[in-house]
Amino acid sequence: MADSGRSGPADPEAADGRSESPLAVRKRGQQSPGLRARHQSSAPGHCFRRVTLTKPTFCHSCSDFIWGLVGFLCEVCNFMCHEKCLKTLRSVCSCVTACAVRVPVAHCFGPAGPKKRFCCVCRKHTEGNTALRCEVCELHVHADCATFTCADCRRCHLDGTLEQDTIPHHWREGNLASAARCEACRRSCGSSDVLAGMRCEWCGITSHAACYLSVPPECTVGRLHGMLLHPACVQLDSRNFSKMHCYRITESCSHELDNSDDVDPAAVASKDVQPAAAESGKQFLKVFDGDDAVKRSYFRLVSIFRATRNEEVVEAALRTFYLPDEPQDFELHEVGGLQRLHSDDILNRNGGPDNRSSLKDGGDAWLLRPKPRGAEVIKVHAGWPRSGAAFVRVSVSKDATAASVLTEVLSQLDRQEEDESSFSLLEVFMSSKQVQRQTLTPQEKMLDKLQEIRKLSLRQMNQTRFYVVANRKRAVQVNLLIGGLPPLLAREEYVQLIQEQLTIKSHLVTITHIYPSQGAVVLQVSCFSEAERIYMLAKDTSVSNKTLTSLVIPEILHNKLAEDVCPLLVFVNPKSGGLKGRELLYSFRKLLNPHQVFDISNGGLLAGLHTFREVPRFRVLVCGGDGTLGWVLGVLEAVRHKLVCREPPIGIVPLGTGNDLARILRWGPGYSGEDPHHILVSVDEADEVLMDRWTILLDAQDMSEDGQDNGFLEPPKIVQMNNYFGLGIDAELSLDFHTAREDEPDKFTSRFHNKGVYVKVGLQKIINTRSLHNELQLQVDSQNVPLPNIEGLIFLNIPSWGSGADLWGTEVDGRYGRPSIDDGLLEVVGVTGVVHMGQVQSGLRSGIRIAQGNYIRLTVSKPLPVQVDGEPWLQPPGHIIISAAGPKVRMLRKSRQKQKKSSAGAKDVRSQSPSSRDAGHF
């Protein structure tokens, strides 16, 4: 770690030229940045120089306005601050962030949201299509800055490599709301103008960069501790599986990052800045940081004056690559040639006596190389929790091997009496995309190893560290969920199918669980390479013209769950509610453990239910429409016998069009950008209620005019109903809408447009008439019920229909009881046509009450459109039977009371999430 002030602090008066002659000032202005005065700070890595401010500027340390014309700017990361803040500065420079990482965890980059954020590397705005964000933490970067981030994401599970006894605060700098307050001094610490302030990404407390070290180090997880899945309770052997695979994040999200190294954004930007550079007397050099960058043509543009000493060019190149090393330890080599620049060489494209090593016009390409070293000092971190410093320093000479370094490290860690064969030296490359680990052989030369890494990439060397770890023969256990198989097969058929299609090795792979109703099996693999092979092969395999799915499943250590913890299992349908489902998925991954948040479009529902199968009690939150909720209840019913908690309560975030059940349970008519943290708090405080579910048997038969059966048309079908079941005009409108949505799905992305289509379809049906009472016969509780002249017949389980309309009405009638979602009765209502339905929707009328009962039998003589919870189809003639479907389901109803305060300090910012303090998150 290099000192932030490479040259001593200069005289401020000389720095701004107030005591110099005009000629001296002009000559000083022509000097390169490397010769300007540097100012020391208390934070490592920064390279500050005094600058004149030409526009309103805020301090990145205290977030206050910088009054006057003088500020101090870091030439590496663009950090700006007051002179008074230099002495108390705690924010490290972007070039040394890798040194502050405790346990390296890779990021999961995806496209950034629409709101303005600040890049955590260069500290500038991330507006535009090239911005990226981590799907798990609050890291926002430009696409070209992503390669300079390190693996400092949240650690959400145990992986059996590096141990950690407690969960400390996971601090992330910047992107706080302006109303955020410091946990230590209670003053405002947020800013919407600059990257300032610190926030813990587990508990959500905020602090000044100068105050966060005074906060107690251990994190309590905050207000959501009762529903959060603690990282110490999740086990996942991942090794070379990327974090995108571990968190089941759609791989297309990382496409932009994967290509960011292949095309240099600086090269594109240089087209606009080259003319300006020529006018200002500057030139641009293409600089590579190693052989790997030359091979992939990935370079950075370094802007220098036309007459610049090589040491200053090297310093500028190190800043461009965010490297904290000293410039005297490096030199420049011409790419493709033998030319080498020494420290006293001067780059001068104007010619003349100083042009001893002039560069060619056009493509000035240079390779940044470290000078040969006879000895080095490396840091070796302990792979287990320990008090004091996290690492020890070891001197490495030419003859030093991994074994000798290991001996010295164990001696400094006071473990020299233990057997050295029980420990190994581990090399860890902390790339932002994937953490790579490699165990060094005892005979490996350490100095040669360091030189090899530096020759390949100086950036890689900056993000590489060494650990001493204990050798443990821990059994490998990777769980893979393979889906897309034919449903309802015997166990032997599934075993044979897996062996044939995936050619598994029986001594390494065990089929632990089979879900015939879902066409899925769970494989437990005891070898990393075999698990990786099966995972990739399954994605390229098709069975019965259906591509298989493959997911890495974590293991929840349910015995470690605290008694007061009831984890929340979240299912999100990102296709519901336009882009709001996608943003909710991102927000819940940040607020909770991403291992408890599941994208149902990537692996379905079974992955979440299987993960929570042994949790003694948990809750479920479904983010989607009524169809998504019905899907969740159906799968839960099918796999209930494999769960320890067989009846988990279910809450709703309404993202659909109608959202009738969500209205009854007080979750609202639809999601309109509410704070995700407040949603989770409401779920935590919600009340449990019971709800009836109904089974509908559809037995299609060829019916004669007198109602006699003449034979079967198709096999009987059984569906489950939660909200309502409709026949006639109501189902016909839903069927037309469903057909229009299937023809042009891209247009149906908002509830407003969907309701507009419903109105259009309804107007087209006004002139149509249908005498439904002549086409079916109704029995309620074994009693024949005559039907009036109606066009639609609807069976209600909840007192909300058609996006919140009260079809049954509120009038008191002695013949019928008051409707309830748990009374074990269905309400039978009729409508006379589209006009009647419109009047019900507007609250002018209610439906025609026909009956109330718990066993319904219908005889249909002609094909009829029907719908169950908004899913329509054309039903052939036959019999329809509706009866109660087993036990009632437990639902969560939002409490009418205001959100309770969990503690005396609940009014503080600690009870809020990152998104709750960002009013413009959506």
Secondary structure, DSSP 8 states (H G I E B T S, - for coil): ---S-SS-B--HHHHTTTTS-HHHHHHHHTS-GGGS-BB--SSTT--EEEEE--S--B-TTT--B--SSEEEEETTT--EE-SGGGTT-----GGGGGGG-SS-B---EEE--SS--B-TTT-SB--STTEEEESSSS-EEETTTGGG-BSB----SB-SSS--SS-B--EEES---TT-B-TTT-SB---SSSS--EEETTT--EE-TTTGGGS-SB---GGGGGTS--GGGEE---TTS-HHHHTT--GGGGHHHHTTTTS-HHHHHHHHHHHHHHHTTEEEEEEESSHHHHHHT--EEEEEESEEEHHHHHHHHHHHTT--S-GGGEEEEETTS--EE-TT-EEETT-STT-TT---SS--EEEEEE---SEEEEEEEESS--SS-SEEEEEEETT-BHHHHHHHHHHHTT-TTS-GGGEEEEEEEEBSS-EEEEE--TT-BHHHHHHHHHHH-HHHHHTEEEEEEE-------EEEEEE---SS--HHHHHHHHHHHH---TTTEEEEEEEGGGTEEEEEES-HHHHHHHHHHHHT-EETTEE-EEEEE-EE-GGGS-TT---EEEEE-TTTTTTHHHHHHHHHHHHS-GGGEEETTTTTTHHHHHHTTT-SS-EEEEEE-HHHHHHHHHHHHHHGGG-SSSS--EEEEE-SS--HHHHHTTS-SS--S--HHHHHHHHHT-EEEEE--EEEEEEEEEE-TTS-EEEESS--EEEEESSEEEEEHHHHHHHHHHHHHHH-GGG--SHHHHHHHHHHHHHHTTT----GGGTEEEEETTEEE---S-SEEEEESSS-BTTTB-SS-S---TTS----TTSS-EEEEEE-SHHHHHHHHTTS---EEEEEESEEEEEESS-EEEEETTEEEEE-SEEEEEEE-SS-EEEEE--SS----SSTTTTSGGGS-TTTT-TT--
